[in-house]
Amino acid sequence: MQYDLIIIGGGPGGLTAGIYAMRATLKTLLIEKGAFGGQMTMTDMVENYPGFESINGFELSQKFLDHAKKFDLETLQQDVVAVRPQSEKGYTVELSNGKTFDTCAVILACGGRSRNLGIPGESELYGRGVSYCATCDGFFYRNKTVAVVGGGNTAVEEALYLAKLAQKVYLLHRRDELRASSILQKRVLAEPKVEILWNTIPIEVKDNGQSVNGLVLKDTLTNETRSLETDGVFIFIGYLPNNAIVPETVERSPEGYINTDDRCRTTLDGLYAIGDLRNNYAKQIVIAAAEGCIAALDAAQYIEDLKA
């Protein structure tokens, strides 16, 4: 085997797994196709990670990476296209450039991707007024009007962030109460730049031939429709698991999340799933980090037994 352990995904779960794997003296490779830190890098402020009352998401990501690098964790920025169980024990990990690696065990920390509304104009205007990341694109809407779709923690956090930049923020929620935490609800309700449109969903994104200039809205109670002028729309209605490389025989939930036991072990020996990919109770940085620790500790024992 080229490696004892390969970790796929460099978010908080994957980086934590890397720290514990290196402490267990496993020959480990962490592969991340994008920015180290994953979704965490796109978070304006993190206020619920223990030890940090408030910290920028990118800064926290860098601290995770620096900590892992301190233990000489080997990293690679490439796209993984397949994880194949070998005929005996172990796995082959294939990259998009055709290169392959053999490993005794794999920790899948692939995370998730933003869920789409699936309405006319959404995909056509992506990057031209439609966005899934306020911290990435909020700068372009300084002193403009924007709409945020969603009612959970992420939607409210992003609406509050955009209120620092935009002249007006509409928060569209399909129900009559938010799902966000109490502290976030208090903040957004007290923010004068944010107007919440209850029982409202967008059914079409409108444009002027170049960029977004409005939305068609529907009242979920009366089915009445109306137009809303806006320069941009930010969509935060949840995530879908990045499960494309997970072997087909691995058990998963109806939504596509990977089922594991309490040690993050999947239904294939030596294959683990953590973080936003795993079928767990909540999607939080601290939970992903904890699962990275658990998976790496169990993988170390699994690999030791495998080599015995």
Secondary structure as UniProt FT lines:
FT   STRAND          3..8
FT   HELIX           12..23
FT   TURN            24..25
FT   STRAND          28..31
FT   TURN            36..37
FT   HELIX           38..42
FT   STRAND          45..46
FT   TURN            50..51
FT   STRAND          55..56
FT   HELIX           57..70
FT   TURN            71..72
FT   STRAND          74..76
FT   STRAND          80..85
FT   STRAND          91..95
FT   TURN            96..97
FT   STRAND          100..108
FT   STRAND          112..114
FT   TURN            120..125
FT   TURN            127..129
FT   STRAND          130..131
FT   HELIX           134..137
FT   HELIX           138..141
FT   TURN            142..143
FT   STRAND          145..149
FT   HELIX           153..163
FT   TURN            164..165
FT   STRAND          168..172
FT   HELIX           182..190
FT   TURN            192..193
FT   STRAND          194..197
FT   TURN            198..199
FT   STRAND          200..207
FT   STRAND          212..219
FT   TURN            220..222
FT   STRAND          225..229
FT   STRAND          232..235
FT   STRAND          239..241
FT   TURN            244..245
FT   TURN            248..249
FT   TURN            254..255
FT   TURN            262..263
FT   TURN            269..270
FT   STRAND          271..273
FT   HELIX           275..277
FT   HELIX           285..307
//
